[in-house]
Amino acid sequence: MAWDEAYLEQARSDWQMHDVVRQSSAATCHRLHYLQMTTEKLGKAGRLRAGANLATLRRSHRGFVRFLQLAARNQALAQALEIR
């Protein structure tokens, strides 16, 4: 499995856990944790597919912010994500 696919699979798993925690009586901080994990891994998957350097991404926790910045400049992607 390629790294971008692995990050996407992890994002899906984290999102499932977000839903489990959301439906439980756990504190909100736990739901926010899984939301953060989901968005970071989604961002890394998207950036890797766009050609980003794996070593750089693995050391960073800014993947989702950078992904959104790039998506905002890509009309087709921005429309698909309903950013605009």
N, C-alpha and C positions, 0 to 999 in steps of 0.2 A: 504494500500500500504506500502511495506517495505521501509526503508530509502534508500537503494541502488537504488531501482526503482524510488523513488521520486527524488533523485539527477540526475539520468539518464534522467528523464522526464524534469527536469529543464534545464539540459544541452541542450537537443533538442530545448527547447523553446528559450534559449539564442542564440543558433546557428541560429535559424530562424530570430531573431532580428538582429543578426550580418549581415545576408544577406540583410535584409531590409535597415539597415543603410549603408551598403556597396554600395547599388544601389542609395542612396540618395546623396544630396549635403552636408551632415553633415560632420563635421571635422573628420579627421582620428582618433583622440583620442576616439571618440565614438565607432568606429568599433573595436578598440583595447580593449576597455572596455568590449564589449560583447565577444570578443575572450578570454579574460582573464577569464571572468565569466564561459564561456563554458568549458574551460580546467580545471578549479578548480573543477567544479561539476562533470565532467567526471572522473577526478582523484579520487574524493571522492567516487563516485559510484563503481569504480573498486576496490578501497582499501577496501570498506565495503564488497564487494563480496568475497574478499580474507581473510576476518576475522578481519579487523582492528577494533579498539575500536571507537564507535560512538562518545562518549564524547570527546575524543582526537581530532577526525577529525573536529568536530564542532567548536573547538577553533583555528583551524589552517588554514592558507592560503597557505600551502605548499603541498596540496594534489596532484596536477598534477606532480610536480617534483618527489615526492616520488613514485608515480605510474609509471613514466617512469623509475626510477631506478630499481624498482621491475620487470617491464616488460623486461628490458634489460637482466635480469638474467633468465627469463622464455623463453626458445627457441620458444615454440609454440606461445606464446602471442607476442613475438618480431617479429616473422615471419608474424603473422596475421596483426600486426600494421605496418609492413614493416619498422621496426626500424633497422634491420640488413641487 
